[in-house]
């Protein structure tokens, strides 16, 4: 079991450390939108004394339809993420889908993200670990939380011990997910630090026919429950105009909703940990 891990720019995640926020648009849409969201997150990090990682994927390879927007591609996406790092001094993360892509992306990324559907892909997990870059494995919708130890150990086998697991709900019938909050202590008390993805957890996979839908109104209550249950980080997809987002708009939060939610979550965390100033 690993209680604390390091990720980009001196950030530590885990027992006794501040709540980590991983946030950004589901998919990179343009340089200007990415920089606007990064500027918002940079200000938020300063106001709340919160470690923040900017999230934006250059390719969403698991969209419901082949006609759905997937992103700007690897080269352009990594260029945009480099701009975010340079201009706003934020660590960045993006999805990688195969071993070669993990190796190419690693020099430009502070945290490699393994998509939930690929969380058992041995070659991908080992290659991600071998880059030496910290790895965040999204828990598959088909996985029990304790079974994620096998996925984490694949990364650990490379000698890379900086691994996070993100809970994002479990398949519940058709076009629906459910969150079992036992997963959070199960992961963080026996495997590694745990992150809760509050926005993907309200997704309705394939619920819009050729795309996924979502129930944004449940993001805040699920996030509050996760922090009360004990979690090391929070994952949020955020967007200046979610209803026009090119991916996962129905479960993304508009920017004005983010800071009030985080202030509430920090107060809950302080109370759950025995009081003190959030």
MARNU-545498 format. One record per residue (C-alpha): y, x, z; chain. Coordinates in steps of 0.25 Angstrom, whole numbers, plus 5000, padded with zeros to 4 digits. Layout:
N
{site {Y,X,Z},A},
...
END
This chain:
278
{site {5000,5000,5000},A},
{site {5014,5005,4997},A},
{site {5025,4999,5005},A},
{site {5037,5005,4998},A},
{site {5040,5010,4984},A},
{site {5051,5017,4977},A},
{site {5057,5012,4964},A},
{site {5069,5016,4956},A},
{site {5082,5022,4961},A},
{site {5077,5025,4975},A},
{site {5073,5011,4978},A},
{site {5062,5008,4988},A},
{site {5054,4995,4989},A},
{site {5045,4990,5000},A},
{site {5044,4990,5015},A},
{site {5058,4992,5022},A},
{site {5066,4993,5009},A},
{site {5076,4983,5003},A},
{site {5072,4971,4994},A},
{site {5071,4976,4980},A},
{site {5077,4968,4969},A},
{site {5071,4969,4955},A},
{site {5079,4960,4946},A},
{site {5084,4958,4932},A},
{site {5082,4950,4919},A},
{site {5067,4947,4915},A},
{site {5069,4954,4902},A},
{site {5080,4963,4897},A},
{site {5089,4955,4888},A},
{site {5101,4964,4885},A},
{site {5108,4976,4890},A},
{site {5120,4968,4895},A},
{site {5112,4958,4902},A},
{site {5103,4969,4909},A},
{site {5116,4976,4913},A},
{site {5122,4964,4919},A},
{site {5110,4960,4927},A},
{site {5109,4975,4932},A},
{site {5124,4975,4936},A},
{site {5121,4962,4944},A},
{site {5109,4968,4951},A},
{site {5117,4981,4954},A},
{site {5128,4973,4961},A},
{site {5117,4965,4968},A},
{site {5110,4978,4973},A},
{site {5123,4983,4979},A},
{site {5127,4970,4986},A},
{site {5114,4968,4992},A},
{site {5109,4982,4994},A},
{site {5097,4979,4986},A},
{site {5088,4988,4977},A},
{site {5088,4982,4964},A},
{site {5079,4985,4951},A},
{site {5084,4979,4938},A},
{site {5073,4972,4930},A},
{site {5073,4970,4915},A},
{site {5061,4970,4906},A},
{site {5062,4976,4892},A},
{site {5050,4968,4888},A},
{site {5044,4956,4893},A},
{site {5030,4957,4886},A},
{site {5024,4944,4893},A},
{site {5034,4933,4888},A},
{site {5027,4920,4886},A},
{site {5031,4919,4871},A},
{site {5031,4930,4860},A},
{site {5045,4925,4856},A},
{site {5051,4927,4870},A},
{site {5061,4938,4872},A},
{site {5054,4951,4878},A},
{site {5065,4960,4880},A},
{site {5073,4971,4872},A},
{site {5061,4980,4872},A},
{site {5057,4993,4879},A},
{site {5068,5003,4873},A},
{site {5080,4994,4874},A},
{site {5075,4988,4888},A},
{site {5074,5002,4894},A},
{site {5088,5005,4888},A},
{site {5094,4993,4895},A},
{site {5087,4997,4908},A},
{site {5092,5011,4907},A},
{site {5106,5005,4906},A},
{site {5104,4996,4919},A},
{site {5099,5009,4926},A},
{site {5111,5017,4922},A},
{site {5122,5007,4923},A},
{site {5118,5000,4936},A},
{site {5109,5010,4943},A},
{site {5098,5000,4945},A},
{site {5083,5003,4944},A},
{site {5076,4995,4933},A},
{site {5063,4989,4930},A},
{site {5056,4983,4918},A},
{site {5042,4978,4913},A},
{site {5032,4988,4907},A},
{site {5020,4983,4899},A},
{site {5011,4995,4896},A},
{site {5009,5009,4900},A},
{site {5017,5015,4889},A},
{site {5029,5006,4891},A},
{site {5028,5010,4906},A},
{site {5029,5024,4903},A},
{site {5041,5022,4893},A},
{site {5049,5013,4903},A},
{site {5046,5021,4915},A},
{site {5057,5032,4913},A},
{site {5068,5021,4912},A},
{site {5063,5011,4923},A},
{site {5063,5012,4938},A},
{site {5052,5002,4941},A},
{site {5041,4998,4930},A},
{site {5037,4983,4931},A},
{site {5023,4979,4927},A},
{site {5023,4964,4922},A},
{site {5015,4955,4930},A},
{site {5005,4952,4918},A},
{site {5002,4967,4917},A},
{site {5000,4970,4932},A},
{site {4986,4974,4930},A},
{site {4987,4983,4918},A},
{site {4982,4996,4923},A},
{site {4987,5005,4912},A},
{site {5001,4999,4914},A},
{site {5001,5000,4929},A},
{site {4996,5015,4929},A},
{site {5006,5019,4918},A},
{site {5017,5013,4926},A},
{site {5013,5020,4938},A},
{site {5012,5033,4931},A},
{site {5027,5033,4926},A},
{site {5031,5035,4941},A},
{site {5040,5023,4940},A},
{site {5039,5012,4951},A},
{site {5031,5000,4946},A},
{site {5033,4985,4949},A},
{site {5020,4977,4946},A},
{site {5023,4962,4944},A},
{site {5011,4955,4950},A},
{site {5003,4947,4940},A},
{site {5004,4932,4940},A},
{site {4988,4933,4941},A},
{site {4987,4943,4952},A},
{site {4985,4942,4967},A},
{site {4995,4950,4975},A},
{site {4985,4959,4981},A},
{site {4978,4962,4968},A},
{site {4991,4969,4964},A},
{site {4986,4981,4972},A},
{site {4977,4984,4960},A},
{site {4989,4984,4951},A},
{site {4998,4993,4960},A},
{site {4986,5003,4962},A},
{site {4986,5005,4947},A},
{site {5001,5010,4948},A},
{site {4998,5018,4961},A},
{site {4986,5025,4954},A},
{site {4997,5032,4946},A},
{site {5003,5038,4958},A},
{site {5015,5028,4958},A},
{site {5016,5021,4971},A},
{site {5029,5014,4968},A},
{site {5024,5000,4964},A},
{site {5029,4986,4967},A},
{site {5022,4973,4965},A},
{site {5030,4961,4961},A},
{site {5025,4947,4964},A},
{site {5029,4936,4954},A},
{site {5020,4924,4956},A},
{site {5006,4920,4953},A},
{site {5001,4911,4942},A},
{site {5000,4897,4947},A},
{site {4994,4887,4937},A},
{site {5001,4887,4923},A},
{site {5015,4892,4921},A},
{site {5018,4894,4936},A},
{site {5018,4905,4946},A},
{site {5017,4904,4962},A},
{site {5021,4915,4972},A},
{site {5011,4918,4983},A},
{site {5020,4925,4993},A},
{site {5008,4931,5000},A},
{site {5009,4941,4988},A},
{site {5021,4948,4993},A},
{site {5016,4953,5007},A},
{site {5002,4955,5000},A},
{site {5008,4965,4990},A},
{site {5018,4972,4999},A},
{site {5009,4973,5011},A},
{site {4997,4979,5004},A},
{site {5001,4984,4990},A},
{site {5016,4988,4988},A},
{site {5030,4982,4989},A},
{site {5031,4968,4983},A},
{site {5042,4962,4974},A},
{site {5044,4947,4972},A},
{site {5047,4942,4958},A},
{site {5055,4929,4962},A},
{site {5058,4926,4947},A},
{site {5045,4927,4940},A},
{site {5038,4920,4952},A},
{site {5046,4907,4947},A},
{site {5042,4909,4933},A},
{site {5034,4898,4926},A},
{site {5026,4907,4916},A},
{site {5025,4901,4902},A},
{site {5032,4889,4908},A},
{site {5042,4887,4897},A},
{site {5031,4888,4886},A},
{site {5035,4900,4878},A},
{site {5042,4906,4890},A},
{site {5040,4906,4905},A},
{site {5049,4897,4914},A},
{site {5053,4898,4928},A},
{site {5059,4891,4941},A},
{site {5071,4899,4945},A},
{site {5074,4890,4957},A},
{site {5062,4896,4964},A},
{site {5066,4911,4963},A},
{site {5074,4910,4976},A},
{site {5064,4903,4985},A},
{site {5053,4912,4980},A},
{site {5061,4925,4982},A},
{site {5065,4920,4996},A},
{site {5050,4918,5000},A},
{site {5046,4932,4994},A},
{site {5057,4939,5002},A},
{site {5053,4931,5015},A},
{site {5038,4935,5012},A},
{site {5042,4950,5011},A},
{site {5044,4957,4998},A},
{site {5050,4970,4994},A},
{site {5057,4966,4981},A},
{site {5062,4954,4973},A},
{site {5061,4953,4958},A},
{site {5071,4944,4951},A},
{site {5074,4941,4936},A},
{site {5089,4938,4935},A},
{site {5097,4935,4923},A},
{site {5112,4931,4921},A},
{site {5108,4919,4914},A},
{site {5093,4916,4916},A},
{site {5093,4903,4908},A},
{site {5096,4912,4896},A},
{site {5087,4924,4900},A},
{site {5077,4929,4889},A},
{site {5065,4929,4899},A},
{site {5062,4922,4912},A},
{site {5075,4915,4913},A},
{site {5070,4903,4921},A},
{site {5065,4912,4932},A},
{site {5077,4922,4932},A},
{site {5089,4921,4942},A},
{site {5103,4920,4938},A},
{site {5111,4932,4943},A},
{site {5120,4924,4953},A},
{site {5107,4919,4960},A},
{site {5102,4933,4963},A},
{site {5111,4938,4974},A},
{site {5111,4926,4983},A},
{site {5096,4926,4982},A},
{site {5095,4940,4986},A},
{site {5104,4939,4998},A},
{site {5095,4928,5003},A},
{site {5082,4936,5000},A},
{site {5088,4948,5008},A},
{site {5092,4939,5020},A},
{site {5077,4933,5020},A},
{site {5072,4948,5019},A},
{site {5080,4952,5031},A},
{site {5076,4940,5039},A},
{site {5061,4942,5035},A},
{site {5062,4957,5039},A},
{site {5067,4953,5053},A},
{site {5082,4951,5051},A},
{site {5093,4961,5048},A},
{site {5104,4961,5037},A},
{site {5099,4958,5023},A},
END
